[in-house]
């Protein structure tokens, strides 16, 4: 059964990017042992991607000419007009995430839907009861402010910890299931 997963890196103080969308704090850990292996293992289970418009814009600005998700259907939730990279399977949508959930799951097939973000988009899925799991890699950096990990209006019920592991001797990967969700 396909599920919606939020796979993300966060600072110790709960931010996924600086206020101006800078990821320099994270990119310095790209070559830490175990980081790429964790990502590759996760991606092997991804059949579809849901991404926010700001994240898509960041990718287009910082990965110009390279679409990192070739062969994976990617749905971009945005209020702006964008062009899709050549050869990509990108669909631009506007509206309530519940409206598109069945299509995302159908595109995922027997695999899962990766909620790439940002946090605002994932919060919409969570508020709609469509977030099943969170895999958060805590990076040993403090930003002090920035884009929040999951900007919900209120607290969740306690999450179930499925696994935890140290990555590269510095980061910690935490895999949670949301209450009452399949997994």
N, C-alpha and C positions, 0 to 999 in steps of 0.2 A: 504494500500500500504506500503510495507516494505521500510525502509530508512536506510542509513548509519549514525550512531551516534558515536561521540567521547565523551565518559564519562570518566572524568579524574579529578584528584586533581592537583592543581598547587600552587606554592608559590606565594606570592604577586608580586615578581619580575619575574614571568613567567617561572619557571623551574619545571619539573616534577620528576627530580632525580638529585642527585649530579653528578659530572663528573665521579665518580667511581660507579655509579648506587646505591648509598646508599639511602634508603628510611626512615631512622630513623626519619627524620624531620616530615614525614607523619604518621608513625606508632604510634607516641606518641598521636595521636588524634583518634585512633581506638575505644576508649571507650567513646567518646564524644556523648552526647545524640543527637539522630537524624541522626547520620552518618549511622548506620546500616539500619535504616528504609529507608533512601534515596536510599541506594544501593539495598535493597531488592525490592523496588518499581521499580527501573530501571531494575533490572534483570528479573522481571516478564514480561517485554516486549522484552526480548532478545531471538532470535531464532537461532542465529549463531554468532560466534566470529571470527574476523580477528586479528591476533596478530603478532608482529614483532619477529624475532628470538632472539634478546637480551632480550626482555621481557619474552619470553618462557624460555630461559636459566636461568634468574633470578628466575622465579617460580620454576624451577627444583632444583635449589640450595637452595632456602629458604623455599620451601614447600615440601621437599623431602617426597615421599610416599603418598602425598595427592594431588589429582587432583581436583581443586576447581570448575571445570565446567562440572561435570558429567551430561551426558544426553544432552549436548549442542554441536552441531558440531563446531569444532574449526579448523580454517585454519591458519597454521603458515607460514609466509613469511620469508624464510631464504635462505642463501647461504651455510649453513653448514649441515652436517648430524646429525640428532638427532633420538632418540628413543621415541616413544609415551608411555605415562604411561599406565599401564594395565587397561583395561576396558574403556579407553577414546575413544572419537570419534575425533581423531586428523588427519589432512591431512597436509603434508608438501609440500609447493609449492615454485617455483622460477618463477619470471617473472613480467611482467607489471600487476598492479592491475586491469586494465580494462579487461584483459583477463579472470580474475576469478570473476569479479563482478556478472555476471548472475548466476553463481553457488552458490555464497554466498547468494544472494537474494533467490534463490530456496531453499537452506538449511534453511533459516530463516522462510520460510512459510509465515504466516500472521503476524509474529513478525519482529523485526528489527535486523540489523547487528551491533554489538558493535565493533568498532575499538578500541581495547585495547591499541594499541601502539606497540612501542613507537611513539614519535612525528614524527620521520622520516617516518614511515609507513603511518601515518595519513596524513602527508604532500603529500605523493604520491597520496592518494585518493583525497585530496583537489585539487591538481594540475590537476588531471584527471576529475575534476568536479563531483566527487562522494561523497563528504562530504556534508551531508544535515543539520545536527545539531551538536552543541557542547554543552555539559553539563559540565561546569567547576566549581569545588568547590575550591574557593580561600581559602587557609590555611594561617593563620596569622604568617607566617615565611618568612624570607628573607635569601636566600642562597648566593646571590652574583654572582654565576656562576653555571653551570650545564647543564643538558639536557633540551633544550628549549621545551616549550609547543607545538608549531607548527612552525617548522623551514621552513617557506615558503621563496621563493626567493624575493617576493615583497608583498605589502599590498593587502588585500582583499577589496572588496566594504564593506560598513557598514553592520554589521550583525543586524538582527532583534531580539531584546530581547523578548523572549516569557514569561519568568518568572524569578523571583529572590526570594530567601528566605534565612534567617539566619539559620544556622545549629549549634546547641549546644551553641549558644551565642558567638561563636568565628569565625566560617567560614561562607562564603557566597556562595550559589549555584546559578550559572547563567546559564540559558538555552537559547541558541541562535539558530536561524535558519539562514543559509547562504542565501545570496541574490538569488532570483529566484528558490529556491528549494521547493519541496512539503513539507507539514508537517501537 
